[in-house]
Amino acid sequence: MSFITYDSFHPFYANKYKLVQQISEIQIKTEIDLYLLARDKCFDLINFINDNINICLCDTEKKLLNKIKWKLPSQYDLLDVFWYYNKKVVYINLQYTTFSKTSLNKNCRIAILINFREVIALLHKINSHIINTLKSIKYKELNEIFISAFKLWIEVAQKKISISINRLAKREVLGKL
């Protein structure tokens, strides 16, 4: 007879997730929370663009934004949270902390960074087409909130990304390192 505890899990699960219990895992959990905040603000902005800004010149950019937003991993891709009696148990996805030489790991910091940079570049293109209206004021406010949230995440994540600018640029162009 075996008992299941909050730190026991299937072996497959052990290779993909790590229990948050030490300072280093808590720091990674905090970093993921900052990323999720930036992702939520990014989605708010893209949804606002889809619902309120009707610019024919930006249809290509809008389509690309919608395609890229689904490349950004969700909370369920990065964290597994459950309750064990009255205790909240959190596991972090090890893919987030793992450097991947292929473009298949969409959950790693570098892939997230590249996708966020692509979103920001597309937003810069859209900025030039938005005329001063009430909708543009709300758009600019949402854009500033997103950029601030992105900067919070990148300030923490940048310390963990140890990749040269040349290799990062090569990945942006070729899709892999």
C-alpha positions as CSV (number, residue, x, y, z in Angstrom):
1,M,0.0,0.0,0.0
2,S,1.5,3.4,-1.0
3,F,0.5,6.8,0.1
4,I,0.4,9.8,-2.2
5,T,1.8,13.0,-0.9
6,Y,2.1,16.5,-2.4
7,D,5.7,15.9,-3.4
8,S,5.1,12.4,-5.0
9,F,4.2,12.3,-8.7
10,H,4.5,10.2,-11.8
11,P,8.1,9.8,-13.1
12,F,7.2,11.5,-16.4
13,Y,6.0,14.5,-14.4
14,A,9.3,14.5,-12.5
15,N,11.3,15.1,-15.7
16,K,9.2,18.0,-16.7
17,Y,8.3,19.9,-13.5
18,K,10.0,20.8,-10.3
19,L,8.4,21.4,-6.9
20,V,8.7,25.0,-5.7
21,Q,10.3,24.7,-2.3
22,Q,13.7,26.4,-2.3
23,I,14.7,30.0,-2.8
24,S,15.9,29.4,-6.4
25,E,12.5,27.9,-7.4
26,I,10.6,30.7,-5.6
27,Q,12.6,33.2,-7.7
28,I,11.8,31.4,-10.9
29,K,8.1,31.2,-9.8
30,T,8.2,35.0,-9.2
31,E,9.8,35.5,-12.7
32,I,7.1,33.4,-14.3
33,D,4.4,35.5,-12.5
34,L,6.0,38.6,-13.9
35,Y,6.0,37.0,-17.4
36,L,2.3,36.0,-16.9
37,L,1.5,39.6,-16.0
38,A,3.2,40.8,-19.2
39,R,1.4,38.2,-21.2
40,D,-2.0,39.2,-19.8
41,K,-1.3,42.9,-20.6
42,C,-0.2,41.9,-24.1
43,F,-3.4,40.0,-24.6
44,D,-5.4,43.0,-23.3
45,L,-3.7,45.2,-25.9
46,I,-4.1,42.8,-28.8
47,N,-7.8,42.2,-28.0
48,F,-8.4,46.0,-27.8
49,I,-6.7,46.4,-31.2
50,N,-8.9,43.6,-32.6
51,D,-12.2,45.0,-31.2
52,N,-11.7,48.7,-31.6
53,I,-9.1,49.7,-34.2
54,N,-10.2,49.2,-37.7
55,I,-7.3,50.1,-39.9
56,C,-7.1,48.5,-43.3
57,L,-3.4,49.4,-43.5
58,C,-2.7,47.3,-40.5
59,D,-4.6,44.1,-41.3
60,T,-1.3,42.2,-41.9
61,E,0.1,43.4,-38.6
62,K,-3.1,42.5,-36.8
63,K,-3.1,39.0,-38.2
64,L,0.5,38.5,-37.2
65,L,-0.2,39.8,-33.7
66,N,-3.0,37.3,-33.3
67,K,-0.7,34.5,-34.6
68,I,2.1,35.4,-32.2
69,K,0.0,35.8,-29.1
70,W,-0.9,32.1,-29.2
71,K,2.8,31.3,-29.3
72,L,3.2,32.8,-25.8
73,P,2.9,30.1,-23.2
74,S,0.0,30.3,-20.7
75,Q,0.1,29.7,-17.0
76,Y,-0.9,26.1,-17.6
77,D,2.2,25.6,-19.8
78,L,4.6,27.0,-17.1
79,L,3.0,26.1,-13.8
80,D,1.1,23.3,-12.2
81,V,-0.8,24.4,-9.1
82,F,-2.9,22.2,-6.9
83,W,-4.1,22.0,-3.3
84,Y,-3.0,19.4,-0.9
85,Y,-5.3,19.6,2.1
86,N,-5.0,23.4,2.9
87,K,-1.5,23.8,1.4
88,K,-1.0,25.2,-2.1
89,V,1.6,23.2,-4.0
90,V,3.3,24.7,-7.1
91,Y,5.4,23.0,-9.7
92,I,7.4,25.0,-12.3
93,N,7.9,23.7,-15.8
94,L,11.6,23.0,-16.3
95,Q,11.4,23.9,-20.0
96,Y,11.1,27.6,-18.9
97,T,14.6,27.4,-17.4
98,T,16.1,25.2,-20.1
99,F,18.0,26.7,-23.0
100,S,16.8,25.1,-26.2
101,K,18.9,25.0,-29.3
102,T,15.8,24.3,-31.4
103,S,12.8,26.4,-31.9
104,L,10.5,23.6,-30.7
105,N,10.6,24.7,-27.0
106,K,8.1,27.6,-27.0
107,N,8.2,27.7,-23.2
108,C,11.8,28.7,-22.7
109,R,12.8,32.3,-21.8
110,I,14.5,33.0,-25.2
111,A,11.5,31.9,-27.2
112,I,9.2,34.1,-25.1
113,L,11.6,37.0,-25.5
114,I,11.8,36.7,-29.2
115,N,8.0,36.5,-29.5
116,F,7.6,39.6,-27.2
117,R,10.1,41.5,-29.3
118,E,8.1,40.6,-32.5
119,V,4.9,41.8,-30.8
120,I,6.6,45.1,-29.9
121,A,7.9,45.6,-33.4
122,L,4.4,45.1,-34.9
123,L,3.0,47.5,-32.3
124,H,5.5,50.1,-33.5
125,K,4.2,49.7,-37.0
126,I,0.6,50.0,-35.9
127,N,1.4,53.1,-33.8
128,S,2.0,55.1,-36.9
129,H,-1.4,54.4,-38.3
130,I,-3.5,55.3,-35.3
131,I,-5.0,58.8,-35.4
132,N,-5.6,60.8,-32.3
133,T,-9.0,59.7,-31.1
134,L,-10.4,58.5,-27.8
135,K,-9.6,54.9,-28.9
136,S,-6.0,55.9,-29.6
137,I,-5.7,57.3,-26.1
138,K,-6.9,54.0,-24.6
139,Y,-4.6,52.1,-27.0
140,K,-1.6,54.2,-25.9
141,E,-2.5,53.6,-22.2
142,L,-2.7,49.8,-22.8
143,N,0.5,49.9,-24.8
144,E,2.3,51.7,-22.0
145,I,1.0,49.2,-19.4
146,F,2.1,46.3,-21.6
147,I,5.6,47.8,-22.1
148,S,6.0,48.4,-18.4
149,A,5.0,44.8,-17.6
150,F,7.4,43.5,-20.2
151,K,10.2,45.6,-18.8
152,L,9.5,44.2,-15.3
153,W,9.8,40.7,-16.6
154,I,12.8,41.3,-18.9
155,E,14.7,43.0,-16.0
156,V,14.5,39.7,-14.1
157,A,14.7,37.2,-17.0
158,Q,17.6,39.0,-18.8
159,K,20.0,37.9,-16.0
160,K,19.2,34.3,-16.8
161,I,19.4,34.5,-20.5
162,S,23.0,33.9,-21.4
163,I,23.0,34.2,-25.1
164,S,25.0,36.5,-27.3
165,I,23.2,39.2,-29.4
166,N,24.5,37.6,-32.6
167,R,23.1,34.2,-31.7
168,L,19.8,35.8,-30.7
169,A,19.6,37.7,-34.0
170,K,20.4,34.5,-35.9
171,R,17.5,32.7,-34.2
172,E,15.2,35.6,-35.0
173,V,16.1,35.3,-38.7
174,L,16.5,31.5,-39.1
175,G,14.1,30.3,-36.3
176,K,16.8,28.2,-34.6
177,L,20.3,28.5,-33.2
